[in-house]
Amino acid sequence: MPTTPKMGSRVALHLQSPVYLERRRLLSLLPEEPGFVVLLEAPAGFGKSVLAGQLAARLGLRTLWASARLGEPRALLARALDLPEGAPWGAVVAALKEAPTLVVLEDLEGREDLTPLLRTLPCLLVLASRTPLPYPELPKLLAEGRLVRLGAEELAFTVEEARALFGNRPGAEEAHRATGGWPLPLFLSALTGKPPERRALLQGLKESLSPEAFQEGFLLAALPYLPKEAATPATEELYARGLLRLLPQGYTLHALLKEMALESLKPEVQEAVRALGKRLPPELLAQAYHAAGLHEELLELLERPVQINLAPEVLLSWRALLEKGGERARLRLGEALLQSGQREGFALLKPLAEAQDPRVALTACGHLAYYLADPLLGQDLPQARAYLERGLRLLEGVPPELAGRFLNDAARVPWEEGRPEEAFRLLEEALKRLPEGSPYRVAPLTNLAFLRFELKGDLEGRIRALEEGAPLGLRYSPVNYPGHLRDLGRLYLLLGDKARAMAYLKEAREAPGHPLASLEAAMLLAYLQGDEAELKALVARAELWENPYLVGRGLALLALLRKDPGFLEGVEGFLPALARAELLKDPALLPPYPAEREERLYWHAARYRILREEGDLKALLGLTQEGPRLLPGLIPLDLLPKDRPELARPYPLTEVLRSGWKEAVALRLAEIPPLQVEVLGAFRVRNPLGEVELKGKAREVLALLLLRVPREEMAFILWPDMPEADALNNLSAWLSRLRKALEPWGVPTYLKEEGLVRTESDLMALEEALARKEAEKVLALYQEPLFPGLDHPLLDRKREELYHRVRALFLEAGEPRYLERLLELDPLDEEALLPLAEGCLSRGQRARALRLLQAYEKRLWEELRERPSGEIAALLRRLQA
């Protein structure tokens, strides 16, 4: 066991590493003198010894280092102190008190007798363990502020620390992602440029974890994530040790550990999946079976008559295996192919529609009816109707829930045939058959909302149904989820809510389950973002899918983006025709009047933009129950008739303000947000349209308005040498200029005869916080100087008054961060320095207190040629002694 004035030789070896990095972030949290405990709890490889060594090097205290694996801590410490090995704790404690000492005890397991040491704390004590320590004294020390605990989360490297570790060499970010900041493999990667030795790391982890947690780790190695509701105490142990990350959907194992387990210890992973996988939902169990190589178990699971919500991409990646499976495995694969736009799915499903099992046959009929009616897959309505009729004959031989799901899918056929009433009846029958509480009720409810929109124009109801159904769709029918999100994006575009539309479209673009819906969402998003290159790439992808609708959709967007009808040459379809007519300003090129309500909205909007005829505007207002709310997504504000300012109400307020349409602005006056003014540390003014640039006298006028100076006094302050009438005329002229800058829309809003109204400033907020003695808020707000760049005795008095109010509040609060702020404002503020230094001493930070006092002493002499007060000098002498 090393005994040295600085540190043991084992730690010195770490310091010689070419990738040595001082953990300043962590060292700043640690006490520096006896009477305190540092508790380091983390698995092997988290740098506990390295941190302890860096603390020893920084402090320069006598350091005693012991590992509980080499013997009892009391005996090891006695030997290091030149005491007999059998010396009792009392003698060890007395010897530790003879000189300031850092004691590091490693590899603790909680069985050691440390009570006398923890109750007396004759040293600065570092305890390092791979598992939580049960010593009863630790909670009491924590409550007293004498214990600092660092776990795996704190000990892990940040991205910035990883970059510093790698120096100028590339790969820091990639290594940090791969290791999650786990210090040991990160160090090894920085040192060698190669992956760490895997079995050694796994062995170290095995020694750090309970057997249950170690096996739980193998289960997680086969999973994309473990749902929170499926977590066990073993999961929590892995999370507490820093080996799991918590995602919104659940726990996931560190990527490096997952890779190590699957490559090096696959039999152990298989055993864990078999033993622990029964608590998983079926879709996760299926993925665990596949990742672990348990293909027979996977096929057996897929043959069960249960819903397994796997994304089409996942099923397609298992295609070779599923083609060898039974009826349900092939049924799932066939649907996945069609969901992905691949017509090969029809060949797989058609034989299954003749299956002996009516549940398999009905499910296949439902898929065939739905996808044969889909225009994106080369619509064949006669065949779709045949599978609808065949499925209806099978309904009474299957469970009600399966019947309800078939009816919902099959309702697409009459809708595409132009028979909405029949589609409505099928959906209502689906709801009757689906049990209350069934997650599959969301689909017919959403489809009924769509029909109500088509039949009655209830757009709000359709949006509400989609938003309410989306979370359930994600959980129980992920294939529909991207389409729901895409539709929400399109509907919010109709309402002119571009921000919300883009949020839904981004989510739809990334969501697995329906590649074609995601592709359409990506096209709309690229168009809204003005990304021509991305839109061209998406059109090329649609061509690879051999999907005419999406190719036309993308080319129409590209033509509108570039304002070039050449992109549409030879392209057929409703959307390309609409774009061609608008770009060429020729109503004769408009497509035939459409049957679907959403297309009719776009048709009338395009015609109005070309001809400006009131009839099209009237049609737009009557096509939905939302009335003018749809106008922002369809008609530019400047094309609205100027005698109808009420139609501008749904448009974004900033757009109306920029338009200069005074009648429309006046109707929206109550919506205009307050003027925002910053005068603490910076001079900034913002109205709803952005930054307002003020110069010269305009700033002075605004400053005096904020201080509520009366007009006559303001005129005298600004022009003291002028006659009162001339000064007031000047002030009126500058107030007019200021009003034009603050309210460019031309309707009085912020500056009225009585002064500023509807204005918020950091100065007002600061004065309110001072009045309520809210020190934390004052700390966040107060910056110097007040009114930067302006010079006047009145402003100087205000600055002085504010400073003294802030100082009085911070001294009264007395917390370190307030005192530190006072010293930033005035480094020679002795009233702030003394309590700050005393606070450092109470937290065991003696060296920091000494540094603060010495810096004060030096600055006081350099700036004023004065010596510290008696109280400061006495404290300095005591600390230096």
N, C-alpha and C positions, 0 to 999 in steps of 0.2 A: 504494500500500500504506500503510495507516494506521499511524502510530507515535505513541503517546499514553501518558501515565502510567497511564491506566486501560484504555481499549479503543478499538478502531477505530470509526469513525463508522457502519459498516454494522451492527455489533452494537448500537450505541446506538439505532438505528432500532427494533430488536426491543424494547428496553426501554421505548420510548414507546408500545407497543401497549396498548390498553385491556384486552386479555386477557393481559397479561404475568403469568407465574407463575414464581416462583423455584423451581428444581428442588432443593429442600433434600435430598430423599431421595438424589439423585445426588451433590450437592456434598459431602455428609458422607462419601462414599467416596473423595474425591480428595485427593492430597497437596497441600501448600500452599507448598512451597519448592523451590529448584533441586535437581537431582540425581535427579529422578523423571520418569517418562513417563506420560501419559494417552493411551490408544489408543481412539479412537471409530470403530467399524466398523459402518456401517449404510447402507441405501439413502438416496436423496434424501428429504428431508422428515422425517427423524427427529430434527431439532433439535440436530445436532452443533454448529453454529455458535452457536446460542443458549446451549447449555450452556457452551461455551468462553467466551463473553462474560460469562456470569454468574460463572464462576470468576475472570475478570479483574476484574470489579467487586468481588467479595468480597475479593480479595487486595490490590488497589491497587498492584500491581507495574508496573514498566515493561513494556509489552506490545508485542510485534512480531507482526504478522499477515500471512501470505503465502498466496497460492493458487498451487499448482503449475501451474494453467492459465495463469498470467501469466508464467511463466518458471521458471528453475532456482532452487530454494530458497536455495542458497548465495549466488547473485547478488542475489536479492531481500533477503535478510537483510543483506548487505554494504551495499547502498544505504540501507536503513533505519538502519544504524548509522553513516552518514556515512563509509563506507569506499569505495574505488574498487570498481566493479562486478566487476572481475576479481580482487579480493582472495581469497587462498586460505583454506581452511577454518581454518588455524591462526590467521590474523588475526581471522576472524569469531568463533572460540571465545574468543580473548583478550578481544575487545571485549564479548562477552556476560558474561564473568566480572566486568567492572568494576562492575556493579550487578545486584541481584536482578531477574531478567527472566523473564517468561512469554512463550514463543514458541508461536504457533499456526500449524501448517502444514496447510492444507486441500487437498482435491481430489487427494490423493496416489494414485498408481497402482502404486507399487512399483518403478518404474524409476529413481527419483531416488537420487542418491548422498548418503546421510545418515550413512554410517559414522562419520566423525569426530565428528559431533554426538552420535550415540548412544553412542559409546565414552567421551566425556568428560562429557557431560551438564552443560554449564556453566549451564544454565537449567532452569526447569520447562517441559517440552516437551509440547504437545498435538498429536497426529497424528490427522487426520480423513480417513477414506477411505470410499468406497462399496463397496470390495471388500477381501478380506483382504490384508494387506501381507506380503511375503516377506522383509523385512529380517532377516538372520541374527542380529542383536544382540537382537531382541525376546524370543526364548525365554530367553536368558540373563538378561535384565533381569527377566523374570517370575519365574524361579527365585530371583533375589536379593531379591524383594519390592520391586522398584523400578519396577514397571509395573502400572498398573490398566487393565484392558480392559473397556469397555462396548459391548455389541452392541445389535442392534435390540430384543431381548427386554428388556434393562434400560432402554433409552431410551424404550420405549413408556410412555405414561401409564397409571397405575393408575386405577381407578374413582374413588378419593378425589381424585386430582389433577385428573381431569376435572371433578368437582363444584366444586373450588376454581377451576378455570379459568372455568367458567360463572358463578361467583358465585351470585347469587340467582335467576338465570334458569333456567327449566325446560329439560329436554332433554339434560342431561349424560349420564345413563345410556344413553339411546337413541343419542346420538352416539358414546359409547364402544363400545357394541355394534356400531354400523355401521362404525366405523373400527378397532376392535380396539386402540385406544390409539395409533394411528399419529399422531404429533404434528401434521404439517402439515395434513391435512384436519380434524383435531380443532380446531386453532387457527382455521382458516378458518370452520368451522362456528360456533364460539363468537363469532367476530368479526362475521360477516355474517348468521348464522341461515340460510344457504343452503348447498347442497352445493358442494364445491369443483369447480373447472374440471377435467374429467376427462382431456381429452387432454394437458393440461400435466403432470398427475401420471403418466400412462402414459409420456410421453416421458422424464420424470425416472427412472422405473423402468427403461426401456429402456437408458438410459445407465449404470445401476448393475449390470446383469446381463449374463451371457454370452448370446449368441444362442440357445444350447440351452435355457438356463433361461427365457428370455423366451417361447420357443415352448411349453415345458412349462407355463408359467403359463396360456397360452391353452387347452391341453388340460384343465387343472384347472378352468378357468372353466365347462366344460360338464359337470363331474362333481359329484355330491354329496360324494364323497370318492375318494381314490386309495388302494387297499390298500397296506400297508407293503411287501408282497412285490413290488409293481409299481413301487416307487420306483427312480429312477436318480440318478446324480450331479447331474443338473440339478434333480431334486426336492430333493435335499439342499441344493443351493445356495439354492433359494427358501426352504427352511425356515431355513437359517442366517441369511438376510437378514431374517427376521421376517415373511415374507409368507404363510406357511402356519401353520395350527394342526394339532397332532397329536391326533386323536381316538382312542378305542379301536379304531375300525375302520380308521383310516388318516389320510392327510393331506387337509386341505381348504383351499381358497384363501380368503383374506380376502373376506368377503361384499361389501365395497365394490368390490374389484378385480373380483370375478366379475360384479357388476352392470355395472360400467363396460365390461368386455370384451364381454359379450353385447349390450349396447345400442349401443356405439360401434364395435366392431371385429369384427362377426360373421364376415366373410370370413376373417379371420385365425384365428378360433376353428375354423371349418369346416376350414381347411387343416391345423391342428394335429390335429384329431380324425382326419382321414383319414390323416395321416402317422404319428401316434403311437398311435392307438387300438388297434392290433392286439395290444398287450400286455395289454389289459384283459380281465377275465372278461366273458362275453357280456351279462350283465344290466347291467353298468356301461357297456359299449359301446353297448347299446341306449339307455340314458338319455343318453349323450353325443350320439348321433345326433339324438335328439329335441330336446335343449336347443340344439344347433347348427343345427336346422332342416334336417337331412339326412334327409328323410322317405323317399326312395327307398331309401337305404342301410338305414334302420331296417326297412322292410318286407322287404327282401331277407334281412336277418339273422333276422327272425322266421320266415321260411319254411324255415330250415335245420332238419334233424332233430336238434336239440340241446336239452338242458334249459336254459331261461333263467329263473332264479328271480326273477321280478319280482312285487312285491306287487300284489294285485288292484286297489288304489286307483290304482297307476301305470298299469296296463293300461286301466282304465276311463277315466282321464283322456285316453287316446289313442283312445277308442272310435270317433270319426268316421273316423280314419285306418285303424284295424284292420278296420272293416267293409268297406273297399274292398280289403283285402288278399287273399291267397290262403288255402288251406285251413288251414294251420297258424296263420296270424295270427287267423283266425276261431275256430279251436280254442282258442287261448289266451284270446281274449276271452270265449268262451262259458263256460269254466271260471271266469274271474274274476267273471263275473256271478253264477254260482251260489255261488261262495265268499262273495259279498257278499249272499246272500239274495235275489237277483233272478231270478225264474223265467224271464225272457226268455232266459236262457242255454240252456234246453232247446230252444227253437226254433232257435238257432244250431247246437247240437250234433247234433240228430237227423238232418239231412241228411248230416252228416259221418260218421255211423256207417255210411253206405252208400258211402263213398268208395272209389275204385279202389285207392288205396294202402292196403294192409292195416295199416300202422303208424298212419296217421291214423284209419282205421276202428276199430282196437282201442283207441286212446287215447280216442276219443269214446265208445265202448261202456263203457269203464271209468268215465269221468266220469258218464255217464248212469246206470249201475247204482248208483254210490255216492250220487249226489244224489237219485235217485228213491226210494232207501231211507231218506232223511233225514226224520225227523218234522218238522224245522224248515221243510221246503220242501213240505209237503203230501204226505206219504209215499204212493207208488203202488207197492206191492211186486210186483204182477203185471208191470207194465212193467219194473221193475228186474230181475226174474228173466229177462225176455225178452232184455234187453241183456247180462245175464250169460251166458246160453246162446249168444248170437250171438258174444260175445267169445271163449268157449272154443273155438269152431270156427275162430277165426282164429289161435290161439296158435302153431301150428307154422310159420306163415309170417312170423314176426317175430323179431328178435333176442331172446336169453334175458332180457336186462335189462328190455326193454319188456314181455315176457310176465310177468315177476315183479311188475312194478309194477301191471299189470292185475289179477293175482290178489289182490294185497293190497287194492286198492280194492274189487274185487267181493266180497270176503269179508264186507263189510258186509251184503249182501243176506241170506244165510242167518242171520246173527246177528239181524237185525231180524225174520226169519221165525220165530225161536225154534228154530233148528237150529245150536247152537253147535259140535257135532262137525263138521259140514260146513265151517263157518267155520274151524275149527282145521285141517282138512285143506287147505283152499285156502291158508292162510297158510304151512303147512309146505311146500307145493308152490312157493309164491312164493320161499321161502328157497332151495330147491333150484335154482331157475332163476337167481336173482340171483347174479352172480359174487361170490366172496370179495373183500372190499375195496370192493364197491359201496356208495356212500353211501345207496342206497335200501333197504338191508337194515334200516336203523333202524326203518322204518315197520312191517314185519311182526313184527319183534322186539318192538316196543312193543305191537302189537295182540295178539300171543301172550301177553304179560304181562297184558294186560287180560283175556283169556279165562281164564288161570290164576287170576286173582283171582275171576272170576265162577264158575268151576267148583270151585276149591279154597280160595278165601279168602286167596290169597297177596298181601296188600296191600303188604308190604315189597318184594316182587319187582316189583310194578307201579310203585311209586315209583322204585325203582332204575333200571328200564328207561326211564322218562320222563326222569329226570335225566341219565342217560348219553346218551340220544338227543337231548335238547333242543339242544345245540350243533350237532350235525350237521343237525338239522331246520332250524335257523336258516339254515344255510349252503346246504343243498340243497333244502329244501322249506319255505320261509318261510310258506306258507299254513297249515301245520299247527302252526306255532310258538305262536301265541296259544292254541290249544286245548290244547297240551301244558302250557303254563304255567297255564292255568285249571284243568286237571285236577289238577296238582300242588297248586295252592292249595286245591282242594276236599278232596284226600286228606289234606293236612296239617291241615285243619280237623277231619277225622275223628279225627286223632291229638291234637287239642287244642293243636297248636303254632300259635297265632294269629299270632305274629310272622313265622314262615317262610311261613305261608299268605298273609299280607298282602303280603309281599315278592313272591311269585310273582304274586299277583293284580294288584298295581300294574304289574308288568312286562307281564302279559298285556293289561291295559287300554290300554297305550301301544303295544304291538307291532302293526305293520302286518301284513296278510296275511289275516285272517279277522275281519271286523267284528262278526259275531254272537258269536263266542267272546269277543272283547274286550268286547262289551256285557254279556255274562253276568258276566264277571270284574268289570267296573265295578259291577254291581249288588251282588255279594257284598261288594265292598270298601266301598261306601257303607253297606251294612247293618252291617258290622263297625265302621265309624267312627261309626255313629249319625247319619248325614247324611240326614235325611228329605227335604229339598228336592232333593238330588242324586238320591236314589232315585226320587222322583216324576218328575223330568226324564228319567231313564233309562227308566222305564215308558212315558212319552210317546214316547220314541224307538222303543221296541219296537213300539208301536202303529203308528208310521209305517212300520215294516218289515212290518206285518201278520203278525207272528209270534206265534201264540197261546201257544206254550211260554214264550217269554221274557216276554210280558205276564203270564202266570200266575206265573212265577218271581218277577218283580219285585213283583207285588201281594201274594204270600205273604210275602215279606221285609218289605214295608211294613206289613202287618198285624201281623207279629210285632214289628216295631220299635215300632209305636204301641200294641201290645196291643189292637187294635181289629179284630174280625172283620168289621166293616162293609165294609172294603175288598174282601172276598172274595165279596160278594153276586153270585150269578150267574156266578161264575168257576169253570171246571171244570179238572180236572187233578189229578195226584197230589200235587204240592207244595201247591197251595191247599187241598185236602181235609185234608192233614196239619196245616197251620197252623190251619184252622178247628176241627178236633177238639181240638187242644191248647188253643186260646184259650177254647173253650167247655167244656173239661174233660169232653168227652163221647166215650167210646170208640166209640160207635155211629156217629159221623161219620167215623171213620177210613176211608181208601180201601181197596179190596180189596187183599189181600196181594199184594205185587208180585213179579215174577219176577227182576228185577235185584238183585244182592247189595247194592249201595250203597243202593238204595231200601229194601231189607229192613232194613238197619241203622237207617235213619231211622224206619222204621215201628215197630220194636220199641222204639226209644228214646222215641218220642212216647208209645207205649202205657204204657211204664214210668213216664214222668213223670206220666201221668194216674192210673194205678192202683197203682203201686208193687208190682207182682206179680213175685215172684222168677223166674217162668218167662221173662219178657221179659229180665231181667238175664242169665239163663243163656243165652238165645238170642244176646244181644249178644256174650257172651264166646266163643261157639262159632262165630260166623259168619265169623271170620277167624282166620288163624294168629297174629294179634297179641294175642289175648286181652284182658286188662285195658288194654292200651295205648290202645284206642279209647275208653275210658270218658270221659276228660276232654273230648273233643269232642262228647259226646252226653248225658252225665248230670251235673248239678250235683253238686259234692262233698257238699253237705249232704243229698242224697237217697240216698246210699249207706247200706246197712245198717250200723249202728254196731258190730255184732259181726264185721265183716270189714274191719279197718283195712288189711289188705294190699292191698285194692283201691285205696287212695289213693296207692299208690306212683307211678303215672304222672302224677299231677296236679302242676301247678306247685308247687314247694316253698313259695313265698310264700303260695299259697292254703291249703295245708295248715297252715302256721304261723298264719295269721289265723283259721283255723277253731276253734282251741283243742281239737282232737281229739287228746288227749295220746297215745293209743295209736298213732295214725297218725304223729304227730311223732316218737315214740320210734323207730319203724321207719326214719325218714329222718334220724336224728341226724347220721350221718356226712356227709350232704350239706350240712348247714348251713354257710355260708361264715363265715370269721372276722369277729369284731367289728372295725370300722374306727374308729380314734380319731385325731383331729387335735388337737395341742396346741401346734403351732408357729405363732404369729401368729393363731390362732383356736382356739376350743374347740368341736369338733364330734364327735359320736358317731353312727355309723350301724350298724344291724343290717340283716338282709335285708329288713325291712319298711320301712326308711327312716330318717329322722332321729330320734334319741332325744333328747328334751328333758330336760336335767339342770339342777337349780338348787341353789344354796347348798351345804350339806354334801355332797350327792351328788357334786358336782364335786370337792370336796376329797378325798373318799374314793377316787374313781376316779384322781385324780392320784397319790395315795400308793400305790395298788395298782400303777400303771404304774412307779413308782420302786422297786417290790418292797420296800416298808417292811414289816417284820414286824407282826403284829396288835397285840401288846402296845405296841410303839413307836408305832404308828399311833393307838391309843386315847389314849396320853399326849399326842401332838402335838395331837390334836383337842380333848381336854378335859383340859388340864394341871392344873386346879384340883380335879378330881373324884377320889374314891377309885378305885383300879384296877378294882375289880369293877363299879362304876357306869359307868365309862368304857367297859369292855368290853361291858356290856349295851347302852349307847348305840350302840357300833360295830356290834353284831349287828343292832340294829334298822335302822340305815342301810344295812348290807349287804343286808338283806332287801328294803328299798325299792329299792336299786340293782338287785338281781337282777330284781325285777318290771319295772323299766323296760327293762333290757337284754334280758330273756327273757320277753316277755309271753305266750308260748305255754305256759309253765308246766313245761317240762322243763329241768333244769339243763344249761346249755350253755357259758356263758362264765365264770361266777363260781362257783368251788368252794372247798373248805376251804383249799386251798393257794394261793388267790389267783386272778388272771386266767389263763385258758387260752384258746387259739384266738383270740388277739387280735393285731391288727396295728396299729401306730401309726407316725406320721411320726417320732416321737422314737426309736423302736427302729430304724427305717430309717436315720435320721441317724447314730446311734451306730455302726451296722454300717458305713456308708460312711466315717465318720471312722477306724474301725479299719483299713479296707482302703485308706485314703488315696485315695478316689475323689472327687477335687475337683469334677468335673462334677456328680455326684449330690448332693454336699453343697450346691453352689450352687443346685440346683433345690429342695432341701428346706428349707434353713435360713431361717427367718423369726423375727422377734422381735415380741412377747415370747413366751417359753415359758410355758405355762399362764396365758394372759391372764385377768385378773380375780381371780386368787388371790394371796394375800399371806402368805408365811411364810418365816422365815430359811432353812429347808431348801430351799425352792424357789429362793430368791435364790442360794444356793450352787450349785445345779444350773445356773441360768442363767449364772452367771459362769464355771463350769467349761466349759460348752458353747461359749460365745463364744470363750474363749481357745484351745480346740482347733480351732475353725473358723478363727480368725485365723492360727494357726500353719500350718495346712495351706495356706491361700490365699497366704500370704507365700512359702511354699516353692514352690508352683506358679508364682507370679510372672506369670501371664498377665494381660493387661489387664482381662478381664472379672472376674477374681477380685479384683484390686486395686480396681477401680471399686466392687465390692460392699462391700469393706472401708471405703471412703470413704463409702458410703451409710450404713453402720452407725456410723461414727465419722469425721466430716469432718476431724478434727484428727489422724488417724493418719498421722504423718510417714513411718513405715516403709512404708506402702502408697503414699503420694504420690510419693516419690522414684523408685522403679522405674517407676511409671506415667508420670511426666513424661519420664523418659529413654526409655521405649518410644515415646512420641509423637515425640520427636526422631529416633529411628532410623527412623520411618516417614515422615518429612518433614512432620509435623504440628506445626511450631514454634509456630504461633499457639495451637493447642489446649493445648500444654504451658504456654505463658505464662498462658493463662486459668486453668488449674488452679492454678498457683502463686500467682497474684494473688488468686484466691478464697480460698485457704488463708490467705494473709497477712492479708487483710481479716477473715476469721472469727476467726482467732487473736487479733487485737487486740480485736475487738468483744466476744468472750466471755471472754477471760482477761487482756486488756491485756498481752499478751506479743508479742515479736518472733520471727520465724522463726530456726531454728538457723543456724549458719554455713554449712552445706552448702546449705540451701535458699536463703539470702540470696545466696550466690555464684552459684547457678544462675539466680536471678532477675536479678541484675545482668548476667550474660552474655547472657541472652535480651533484656533491655531495651536493651542496647547495640546 
